[in-house]
Amino acid sequence: MYKENKQVTTPFFNPVQLGPITLRNPVIKAATSEGRSPDGKVTQALIDFHRGFIEGGIAMTTLAYCAISKAGFAAPGEILMVRDNIEGLKKFTQAMHEAGGLASAQLGHAGPVATKQITGFRPVAPSRFFNLTSLQTCRAITQKEMQEVIEQFADSAEVAADAGFDAIELHFGHLYLVSAFFSPWINKRKDQYGGSIENRTRFAKEILIRVKESVKDRLAIIVKLSMDDGIKGSIWLDDSTQTARILDETGAVDAFELTMGSSVSNQMYLFRGETDIEGMAATQKGIMKLGVKWFGRKILGEYPYKDLYMLESARQFKPVVKHAKLILLGGINNYDHINQALMEGFPLVAMGRALLREPDIINKIEADTNTVGLCIHCNKCMFSVFTTTNCVFTKEYAITSHAAIN
């Protein structure tokens, strides 16, 4: 009987308030690195890619991944969020607004996920750290450099606001630089940024407060936070819930997008489903290609896919987060998934792979709530980040130009 009336009883198509902005529905396109910015600038291909999601019915799309500095790049073809690129960024937000939706910019510093081949710099981490995936040794970031990173986050946030973005997403997940401070596995510091969970959260808190000072209420502030990363001795729920509480108490967070896994090791803990070793190996060269073929499954991990696979962990944050909204991610690809999230008190959901497969899935669900997404979680899109992110079962849609827009 409930299913017969589900379009009447659900708040699915209602607007959602998020800080100073209003989303037309509760669905956000999660950040999935696009690879459409070869010069670190906005391209027409990038605009068309995201406009497809807005026209397909989602409320807000997330521009990923916007590096706060050249040293902060994580992969090729990413945006550099600096004032020199503001005209292209304005054209991006204008296009999303004209299509009827909102735009968010994900801001981050890759830290131990970065490689010297991509950035030109030796990667940094909270402490000296060897990244087995990239086979690179990170040096410990200094406190002076940390202050520079804080200002770079604030400057990038201000650029996003001036460019017309409706929200920013601070990437505090996946063992990127800020997230690495949360991890006892990586963070061995003896100063005020290491040791207790309060100390390990200090850097994130300082970034958040400085960003809020910079943009005030000009846009919504979302924090992408890893609940756990599946690595022994690293991030687990007992600490991450306290990190969320500490950041929430600042009053500067409008929403937490709850995620899991890392980009340093055990990457399939985030994605779940098929582990495509051949696909990963094809993105590498020389000894790295052989290494992936020989040891890739051990490094990447193997985890079966199930619907709503982050829900159980995300429930743990409801009692401790008092001010910000919670955004549920992971294994969401039909009406019932979205409705369950809303009924359990998650006002917003984020979708990634399902939208790569079907940019218009929300329009389809609105027309027929029995619609089931076509994504089979083969994860072949996971490695397309090294070229141009797309679903291998569809033609790359609306791609017109990879020339930078100034």
N, C-alpha and C positions, 0 to 999 in steps of 0.2 A: 504493500500500500504506500509506503514511503516513497518508493521509486516512481510511482504514478504521479506524485505531486511534487517531485523534487525541484522542478523549476519554480514552483510557487514558494516553497519554504526556504530555499537557499538564498543567502546574501551575495551569491557569486557575481551578479551583474551590478551590484551597488558600488558607488564611489567609495574610496578609502582615503582618509586624511593621513598624511605622513609629514609631520612637522609643518612647514609652511606651504606644502603643496597638496593637491588633491589628485589622486589617480582615478581614472574612469572605471577601473575594475581592479581586482587584487592580484593580477598577474604581471610579473616582471620578467623580462628576458635576462637570464643570468649571464654574467660575463663569460664569454668563450673567445679567447684570443683570435683575432680575425686574420692577421697576416696580410692585410690590404693597405699597409702604409709603409712601403719600402724605404721611404726617406724620412720616416717619423712624422709624416704630415697626413692630414685628411685627404682622401682621394674620393672621386666620384663612386668608385667601386665600394668603398666603405659606407658612403651615404646610402647607396642603393641597397646594400646588404641589410642595414638596420631599418631602413624604411619599409622593407618587406615584412618585418615583424610587426611594426606599428599598423600597417595596412591589414595585417593578418589578425589584428584584434587585441594584442597585448596593450597594457596601459603605459609601460615605460621600458625602454631598451637600455642596456648597459654597454657603454663603449669601453671595451677592454683591449688591452691592458695599457693604461696611460702611465708611462714611467715619469717619475718626478725629476729624474736627471739621466744623463747618458750612462752613468754607472749603474743605473737601476733597471736597465732593460733585462727582460727574461727570455725573449725569443725574437727572431727576426720579424720585421714588418709591423712593429708596434708604434703607437703614438708617443711622441715626446710632449708632455703637457707643460709647455713654456709659452711665454707671451708672443714669441716670434710666429707661433702657429695659430694665433687667435682668430684670424680671418677665416681660415678653413674650419675651425671649430664652430664659429658662428654659423657658417653655412650648414654644418651638420645639425646643430640644434634647431635651426630654422626649418630644415627639411622635416625633422621629426614633429615639430609643432604643426607645420602645415598638413602633415599626414594625420593629425588628430591625437598624437601621443606626446609623451614626455621623454626626456633624455637624462641618463645618469652617466657619470664618468668614473671609472674605477682607477684610483690612484695608488701607486705602489712603488716599492723598491725591492728588487729581486733578492738582494743579499746573497746568501749561499746558493740560491738557484741560478744566479747569473754565471756566465762564463766569459773568460777574457776574449775568446774568439768573437763574441757578440758585442761586448761593451768596450773592449780595448783596455779594460782595467782588471786588476786582480780582484776577484770577488771578496766581499767582506761578510763577516758573521759576528755574533756577539763574542765568540772566542775563536781561537784557531781551530779549524774544522776541515776534515777531508770529506769531500762529497764523492761518494763511490759511484754515483750515476755519471757525473761529469769528469771524474778523475782529476779534480782540481782541488788544491788546498786553499781554503779561505783564510785570510788574515783577520785578526781581531780588530773590530772597528774602535776608534778612539772616541773619548767623550767629546772632543772638539768636532769630530766628524759627525757624531750623533746630533749635535746642535745644528750643524749644517743641514742634515737630513730633516730635522724638525722644520726648519725654515723653508726647505724645498717643498715639503708637504703643504705648508701654509701658502706658499707662492702658487703652487699648482692648483690648490683649491680656489684661490682668488681668480686665477686665469679661467677656471671652469665656470665660476660665477659670472665673470665678465663676458664669457662666451655664450651665456644663456642656458647653461645646464640647469636642470631642475633639482638635481641631486648629485652628490658625490658618494662613492663607495670607497672607504679606506680599506685597503687590502691588508688585513691583519691575520691572514690565514696561510695555510699550506707551506709553512716553514720558509716563507719569504722573510725578508729582513726582520720586520717587526714581530712576526709570529715566532721566529727563531729565538727571540728573547724569552718567550714563554716556555721554551723547551729545556728542561734540565739536561737533555741529551746533548744539546748544542751549547747552551749557555752555562759556562763554567766560571763566569766573572766573580771577582771577589769584592767589587765595589757596590755602590747602591743600586746597580741594575742586575745583580745576580743574587742567588740564594732563595729567599722567601718568594712566595707568589706575588706579594705586594711589590717587591723589588723587581721581579721579572716583568711585571705589568707597568712599571714606572715609565719606560720609554714610550709605550703605546699611549699612556695617559697624557704625557707631555705633548705628544703629537696631536692628539685629539683636542686638547684644550687650546693649543696654539691655532689649530685649524678653525675651531669655533670662533676664536677672537678675530681671525682673518675674515671669515665670511658672514659671521653673525647669523641672521635668519634669512639670508638671501636664497638659500637652498637647503634641501634636506640632507642630513648626514647619516649615512649608513655605514656600519662597520661589518666587514666580512670576517667572521671569527671561526677558527677551527675548534670544534668540540673535542676531537681527539684525532690522532693521526696514524694509529695502528702500529706505532713503532715502540718497542719496549724501552721504557725509561724516558719517553718523550712527553707529549701532551695527552692528558686524560681528563675525564669529566670532573674529577674532584678539584682540579686546578682551573680548568676552563670556565666552570660555572662561577668561580670566584673572580676570575678575570672579567667576566661579563658584569658581575655585580659592581666591581670597582669602577669600570668604565661607565656603567649605567648611572652610578651615583653622581657623576659629574654633571648630569643633565644635558650633556652635549650630543648624545646619541639619539637619533630619531628611530632607528631600527637596527637590529642585528640580523644579518643574513648568516644563518648557522650552516656551517659546512664541516667537512672532515677530510682527513688525508693530507698528503704532502706532495710537493713537487721535487723533493730531495730523494726520497726513497719510498718504496711500497706504494707507488702511484695508483695502483688499481684499487686501493682501499677507498679512494674517492669515487672512482668511476663505476666499479662493479660490472660484472658481465665478462664478455670474452676478452682475453689477454692476447692482443694481436702482435706477437713477437716479430713476424715478418714485416708488418707495417712499420714498427718502430725501427727495425734494422735498416729499412730502406731510407730512413731519414739521416742515417749516419754514414761515415766514411772510414776506410782503413780499419785500424785495430778496434775502433769503437763499434763498427758494424759487426765484427766478429764477436766482440764482447757481449753485445746485445743478444746475438744468436745463441751464445753459449750460456750466458748467465742472466739474460733478461728476465726470464720468468721468476727467478729467485729474487732479483732486485725489485721488479715491478709488483710482484705478488699476484695472487689469484683469489678472487672473491666472487661468489655467485651473485647474480642480480636478483633483487626482489623489489616490488613496488614499495614506495614510501620508506626506503631503507634508512633514511636519517631521522624518521619520526620518533623512534623510541629514545634516542639520545637527546633530540631537541626538546622533548617533554621535560627533561631535567632542568631546563633553563626557565621554565614558566614561574616557579616559586621565587627565583632570585632576581629576575629582571622586573623592576617595578615601574619604570618610566618609559622605556623604549618598546617599540613593537618588535615582534619576532617574525622573521621571514623563513618559511620552510622551503628547503631545497632537497632534491634527491628522489628520483624515481616517481616523478609526477608527469603523467601523460594522458589523463582523461578527467572527465567531470567529477567522478566519484572521489578521485584523489584530492582534487582541489576542494571539494565540498567537505571531505573529512578533515582537512587541515583547518578550514574555517570553523567548523563545528567544534574543533578541539581548542580553539582560541588562538590560532595563528592567523592574523589578519591579512597576511600577504604570502604569496608563494612565488618561487623563482623556478623557471624552466630553462634548460639548456639544450641537451641533445634532441629532445622531442621537437623543439622549434627548428633546429637545424634540418631535421627530416621534413617537417611541415611548418613553414612559417605562418600559415594561416590556420593552425589547429584551433585557436581560440574562436575564430569565426565559425569553424565547423562545429565546435562544441555548443556555441550559442544557438546555432541552427538545429542541432540534434544532440541532446545530452547523452545519448548512447554512443557517441563517437569515441573510438579508441585509437590512440596514437599509433602510428606506423613504425616508430623507432624500435629496433630490435636489440639495441644496446650491444652492437658488435664492436663498438669503440674504434672503428676505423677513422672516425672523425678526430679522435684524440691526437693522432700524429699528423693530421693535416695542418696543425698549427705551425709546422715548420715550413709550410708553403702557403696555401690559402685555405683557411678553415671552411669546410663544407661537408655535407653528408655525401657519402660515396654513391648513394642510390638516387641522387637527384643531380640534374645539371646545375651548375653554379648560376643562380638566377640574378638577373638585373645587373650584371657586371658590364660596365661600359668603359671604364678607364682606370688605369692604375697611376695616372699622372697626378702629382700633388696639386692640391687646391690652395692657393695663397690668398 
